[in-house]
Amino acid sequence: MTLAPAEPSPAPAAQIVPAVRAIGLGVEFDDRPVLRGIDLEVAQGQAVALLGVNGAGKSTLLRCLATLLPCTGRLFLFGARAAGQTAALRRRIGLIAHQSMLYRDLSPRENLVFFGRLYGLAAPACRADELLELVGLTARAGDPVRTLSRGMTQRVAIARAMMHQPDLLLADEPFEGLDAPSTQAVQSLLAHLAGQGHTVIFSSHDCRQALDLASRLLVLRKGRLAVDQPARGLSEPEVLKEITA
């Protein structure tokens, strides 16, 4: 009897490494622990909300993930150990901080072109125009940033953080101080970015915003990760209870 040749085994699917993997992450300021033993894994393309009272460690954690603060433990970004590879990894990270990091006497377009050149983009002006249209500021592209409202400035800051098409966007209180229309505009922008496959991690004091935007909620208490749960199925009172526990 002639045996038929065996069917080849299917090739194993390529493993997708997480965007963020932290093991025992810790930070101290003046011998005071600010982050304590943070274990965290965030999948690529996930939208994550980071919640907690003032002083819980939210901004510190985001700065660690942006490789701007030294920390203990181990941090991997897209599978690469962060220690010693910060320059290469920062090209994959966009940061929206409390300060806009914009030059107020330059226009939105001039700011974006400047940052695009810093990142070595081949056509920074084209990318700037594309992003200004996305954030709804084409009509104000040539006005000095100092003449823009807080909400408009925040939208330019988001565009700045997206100039180099980062894989990971970190946003520290992106809705702080915004009126209702500007808040809605920024919410739409972050939702758009998450929908395009970017990993988005943002801090917020607003439980409703977190539940609306994120697929996953993290709650920090006194520098420790107290809650890590899918957002679906959670109610605003439940989340608020965890934050203030």
C-alpha positions in Angstrom: 0.0 0.0 0.0 1.3 3.4 -0.9 1.0 6.0 1.8 0.0 9.5 0.8 2.6 12.2 1.8 1.8 13.7 5.1 0.3 17.2 5.0 2.7 19.8 6.2 2.0 21.3 9.6 0.7 24.8 9.4 3.2 27.5 10.3 2.7 28.9 13.7 1.0 32.3 13.7 3.3 35.2 14.3 3.2 36.2 17.9 2.2 39.8 18.4 4.3 41.3 21.3 2.5 43.7 23.7 2.9 47.4 23.3 3.8 47.7 27.0 5.1 45.1 29.4 6.1 46.3 32.9 7.4 44.0 35.6 7.8 45.3 39.1 8.1 48.9 37.9 9.0 51.3 40.7 9.9 55.0 41.1 11.2 56.9 44.1 11.5 60.7 44.6 13.8 61.7 47.5 13.5 58.2 49.0 9.7 58.4 48.8 8.0 55.6 46.8 5.8 57.0 44.1 5.2 53.8 42.1 5.4 50.4 43.7 5.8 47.1 41.9 3.7 47.8 38.9 3.0 44.7 36.7 1.2 45.7 33.5 0.7 44.4 30.0 -1.0 46.4 27.3 -1.8 44.9 23.9 -1.1 46.8 20.7 -4.1 48.8 19.5 -5.7 48.9 23.0 -7.2 52.0 24.5 -6.5 52.2 28.2 -7.7 54.7 30.8 -5.6 55.4 33.9 -7.5 56.6 36.9 -6.7 57.6 40.4 -6.8 60.5 42.9 -4.2 63.3 42.7 -0.9 61.9 43.9 -1.7 58.3 43.0 1.1 58.1 40.5 -0.7 58.5 37.1 1.7 61.2 35.6 4.7 59.4 37.0 3.6 56.1 35.3 3.0 57.8 32.0 6.5 59.5 32.1 8.0 56.1 32.9 6.3 54.6 29.9 7.6 57.5 27.8 11.1 56.6 29.0 11.5 60.0 30.6 12.0 58.8 34.1 14.4 56.2 35.5 12.7 53.4 37.2 13.4 50.1 38.9 12.0 46.8 37.6 11.8 46.0 33.9 10.0 47.8 31.1 9.6 46.5 27.6 8.1 48.5 24.8 7.1 46.5 21.7 9.2 43.7 22.9 12.4 45.7 23.4 13.9 46.4 26.8 13.5 50.1 27.4 16.8 50.5 29.3 19.5 51.5 26.9 17.2 51.8 23.8 15.4 55.0 24.6 16.3 56.9 21.5 14.9 54.2 19.1 11.8 53.6 21.3 10.9 57.3 21.6 10.4 57.4 17.8 7.5 55.1 18.4 6.0 57.1 21.3 3.9 60.3 21.2 3.4 62.2 24.5 0.6 64.7 25.3 1.7 66.3 28.6 0.2 69.0 30.9 2.2 71.6 28.9 1.5 71.8 25.2 5.2 71.9 24.2 4.3 74.3 21.5 6.0 77.6 20.6 3.3 80.2 21.2 4.6 82.8 18.7 4.7 80.3 15.9 1.6 79.1 14.1 0.2 75.6 14.4 1.6 74.8 11.0 5.0 76.2 11.8 5.1 74.2 15.1 4.2 71.0 13.4 6.7 71.4 10.6 9.4 72.2 13.1 8.7 69.0 15.1 8.4 67.0 11.9 11.9 68.1 10.9 13.2 67.1 14.4 11.9 63.6 13.7 13.5 63.6 10.2 10.2 63.4 8.3 10.6 63.6 4.5 7.6 65.9 3.9 6.8 67.5 7.3 4.6 70.3 5.6 2.3 67.7 4.0 2.0 65.8 7.2 1.3 69.0 9.1 -1.5 69.9 6.7 -3.0 66.4 7.0 -3.1 66.6 10.8 -4.4 70.1 10.9 -7.3 69.0 8.8 -7.8 66.0 11.0 -8.0 68.2 14.2 -10.2 70.7 12.5 -7.8 73.6 12.5 -7.0 74.2 8.9 -8.7 77.7 9.1 -6.3 78.7 12.0 -3.2 77.0 10.6 -1.4 80.3 10.2 -2.4 82.1 13.4 0.0 82.3 16.3 -0.7 79.6 18.9 -1.0 82.3 21.6 -4.2 83.5 19.9 -5.9 80.0 20.1 -8.3 78.8 22.8 -7.2 76.2 25.3 -9.2 73.6 23.4 -7.6 74.5 20.0 -4.1 74.5 21.6 -4.8 71.0 23.0 -5.8 69.8 19.5 -2.5 71.2 18.1 -0.7 69.4 20.9 -2.3 66.1 19.8 -1.3 66.8 16.2 2.3 67.5 17.4 2.3 64.1 19.2 1.1 62.4 16.1 3.5 64.0 13.6 5.8 61.0 13.5 2.9 58.4 13.5 3.8 56.9 16.8 2.6 53.4 17.7 2.0 54.4 21.3 0.3 57.6 22.4 0.5 58.6 26.0 -1.9 61.4 27.2 -1.7 63.0 30.6 -5.0 64.6 31.5 -5.8 65.6 27.9 -9.2 67.0 28.9 -8.1 69.2 31.7 -9.4 72.8 31.5 -11.4 72.2 28.3 -14.9 73.4 27.7 -17.6 70.9 26.5 -17.1 71.4 22.7 -13.3 71.1 23.0 -13.7 68.0 25.3 -15.9 66.4 22.7 -13.4 67.2 19.9 -10.5 65.7 21.8 -12.5 62.6 22.7 -13.3 62.1 19.0 -9.6 62.5 18.2 -8.5 59.9 20.7 -11.2 57.5 19.6 -10.1 58.0 16.0 -6.5 57.2 16.9 -7.5 54.1 18.8 -9.7 53.0 15.9 -6.7 53.3 13.6 -4.7 50.8 15.6 -2.6 53.1 17.8 -2.2 52.1 21.4 -3.6 54.9 23.5 -3.0 55.2 27.3 -4.6 58.3 28.9 -5.1 59.5 32.4 -8.3 61.1 33.5 -10.3 62.2 36.6 -13.6 61.6 34.7 -15.1 58.1 35.1 -17.6 58.7 32.3 -14.9 59.7 29.8 -12.9 56.7 30.8 -15.8 54.3 30.3 -16.7 55.9 27.0 -13.3 55.9 25.5 -11.3 53.0 26.9 -11.7 49.2 26.5 -9.7 48.8 29.8 -9.5 50.6 33.1 -6.5 50.9 35.4 -6.8 52.4 38.9 -3.7 53.5 40.8 -3.9 53.8 44.6 -0.8 55.2 46.4 1.5 54.1 43.6 0.1 50.6 43.3 -2.0 49.1 40.6 -5.2 48.4 42.5 -7.6 47.7 39.6 -7.0 46.3 36.1 -10.3 45.4 34.4 -12.2 45.6 31.1 -14.3 48.7 30.9 -17.3 46.9 29.5 -19.9 46.1 32.1 -18.5 48.6 34.7 -20.7 51.4 36.0 -19.6 54.9 36.8 -20.4 54.4 40.6 -18.4 51.2 40.6 -15.4 52.9 39.1 -15.6 55.9 41.4 -15.8 53.6 44.4 -12.6 51.9 43.3 -10.8 55.2 42.8 -11.7 56.6 46.3 -11.3 53.3 48.2 
